[in-house]
Amino acid sequence: RQPEVYGTDTLEDHVARARARAAGHGVELEHLQSNHEGDLVEAVHAARGRHDAIVVNAAAVTHYGWGLHDALTAFDGP
């Protein structure tokens, strides 16, 4: 949508670049995309004790996603 604003790279393009960058630092990247807040909350909870950090692009969920906010607050990492 709106390639003049957001460019033409796909989600897969961004994930592939992030994976390559992570691998270059000896880090494994796990990716999840969902349009459902509950899926994201469950993924954050499942990451506890398994992952060192979480990167989130919550987009519009930042306006109402208190469940996701609370799950990320309980995560013991950046």
PAZA-388604 format. One line per field, with one value per residue: residue number from 1; x, y, z of N, C-alpha, C in turn. Coordinates in steps of 0.001 Angstrom, whole numbers. Atoms other than C-alpha are relative to their C-alpha. Layout:
residues N
num (NUM ...) .
neast (X ...) .
nnorth (Y ...) .
nup (Z ...) .
caeast (X ...) .
canorth (Y ...) .
caup (Z ...) .
ceast (X ...) .
cnorth (Y ...) .
cup (Z ...) .
***
This chain:
residues 78
num (1 2 3 4 5 6 7 8 9 10 11 12 13 14 15 16 17 18 19 20 21 22 23 24 25 26 27 28 29 30 31 32 33 34 35 36 37 38 39 40 41 42 43 44 45 46 47 48 49 50 51 52 53 54 55 56 57 58 59 60 61 62 63 64 65 66 67 68 69 70 71 72 73 74 75 76 77 78) .
neast (846 -693 -1446 -684 -238 -592 -945 529 -472 1035 -321 -1016 -1272 -478 -361 -1232 -1111 -190 -613 -1399 -713 -82 -956 -1324 -370 118 1300 1091 1193 1286 939 1435 884 1399 923 804 -736 -158 -1138 -1225 -142 -452 -1388 -852 -67 -790 -1400 -627 -916 -514 -612 -639 572 1159 205 1415 593 1400 842 1207 281 -508 1067 977 -479 -515 -429 -1356 -825 -250 -852 -1368 -517 -383 -1143 -1253 -1033 359) .
nnorth (-1178 -1280 199 -1296 -360 1089 765 1195 1206 795 463 1042 -693 -551 1123 586 -895 95 1310 -59 -874 740 1098 -616 -250 1264 -5 591 -822 678 -999 281 -1077 315 -1121 278 -351 1185 769 -710 160 1373 112 -666 883 1179 -410 -99 1094 555 -1048 -1074 -1299 -7 -1215 -34 -1104 204 -834 -570 652 -855 -885 689 1339 112 1379 101 -844 702 1160 -484 -513 1154 687 -369 -349 -1193) .
nup (0 131 185 13 -1402 -763 799 636 -678 -651 -1350 141 251 -1282 -871 529 -381 -1456 -261 432 -948 -1260 188 7 -1400 -722 -672 774 2 187 496 -48 417 -228 -142 -1189 -1209 -851 504 -385 -1456 -236 459 -1003 -1165 383 148 -1325 -285 1256 809 -752 351 885 787 360 740 -387 863 -606 -1293 -1073 -474 -843 -315 -1368 -229 551 -866 -1260 277 245 -1285 -830 626 -667 981 795) .
caeast (0 1210 4617 5435 5286 6341 8497 8137 9927 7752 7553 9587 12282 12536 12596 15302 17501 16931 17788 20990 21987 21213 23173 26122 26122 25668 22044 19030 15913 12406 9691 5936 3372 -229 -3168 -4561 -3434 -4007 -1510 1071 422 814 4050 5473 4581 6108 9328 9929 12937 13583 14641 16841 14985 11801 11334 7759 6169 2772 1428 -2182 -2266 -315 -3554 -5533 -3351 -3062 -2827 242 1635 1278 2845 5850 6205 6436 9181 12623 14578 14691) .
canorth (0 3501 2534 6240 6555 3123 1817 -1458 -3852 -6663 -7976 -10961 -8572 -6884 -10198 -11588 -8510 -8742 -12468 -11841 -9024 -11128 -14095 -11785 -11154 -14809 -14256 -16277 -14369 -15760 -13921 -13773 -11651 -11566 -9226 -10641 -9143 -12421 -14201 -11532 -11718 -15511 -15188 -12739 -15059 -18020 -16033 -15797 -17910 -18713 -15379 -12520 -9680 -8850 -6319 -5256 -3108 -2849 -226 701 -1773 841 2820 108 -2960 -3048 -6847 -6649 -3796 -5814 -8916 -6925 -5244 -8681 -9828 -9891 -8344 -5462) .
caup (0 -832 -2272 -2726 1066 2355 -501 -2354 8 1287 4830 3655 2359 5761 7629 5337 5955 9702 9700 7761 10102 13177 11791 11217 14968 15870 16843 15716 14758 15190 13271 13840 12068 13190 12954 16195 19488 21338 19070 19851 23603 23536 21544 24087 26962 25080 24586 28340 29236 25539 24053 25166 23417 21531 18727 18102 15431 17042 14616 15467 18382 20366 20692 22460 23026 26800 26781 24533 26634 29832 28259 27050 30451 32091 29659 31307 28455 26058) .
ceast (889 1515 771 312 845 1054 -630 487 -1166 420 1106 1377 599 466 1307 1206 287 662 1481 829 185 1036 1421 523 -115 -1303 -1034 -1239 -1224 -1014 -1443 -729 -1414 -800 -880 830 241 1155 1315 263 515 1447 961 136 855 1486 734 832 605 778 553 -630 -1188 -25 -1431 -285 -1498 -984 -1212 -338 488 -1074 -957 497 593 430 1417 970 376 906 1441 633 490 1196 1291 1121 -428 -997) .
cnorth (1237 -159 1312 480 -1070 -797 -1279 -1288 -703 -324 -1039 609 515 -1116 -631 865 -90 -1320 7 836 -707 -1109 524 309 -1268 -140 -629 872 -882 1067 -486 1241 -459 1282 -143 226 -1212 -875 634 -147 -1406 -196 650 -885 -1230 323 59 -1243 -632 1017 1100 1364 -201 1347 -43 1234 -162 843 535 -632 870 907 -688 -1325 -149 -1420 -209 828 -728 -1210 438 544 -1132 -755 501 285 1220 -340) .
cup (0 -171 -52 1412 698 -761 -518 650 682 1434 -65 -278 1307 935 -470 362 1498 375 -355 969 1338 -109 -13 1387 838 758 -927 142 -234 -369 151 -478 256 79 1235 1257 883 -445 441 1499 314 -438 988 1229 -304 -129 1346 268 -1245 -814 889 -251 -934 -715 -492 -844 204 -802 776 1346 1158 578 967 550 1392 337 -504 836 1287 -205 -219 1282 885 -574 620 -982 -767 -1097) .
***
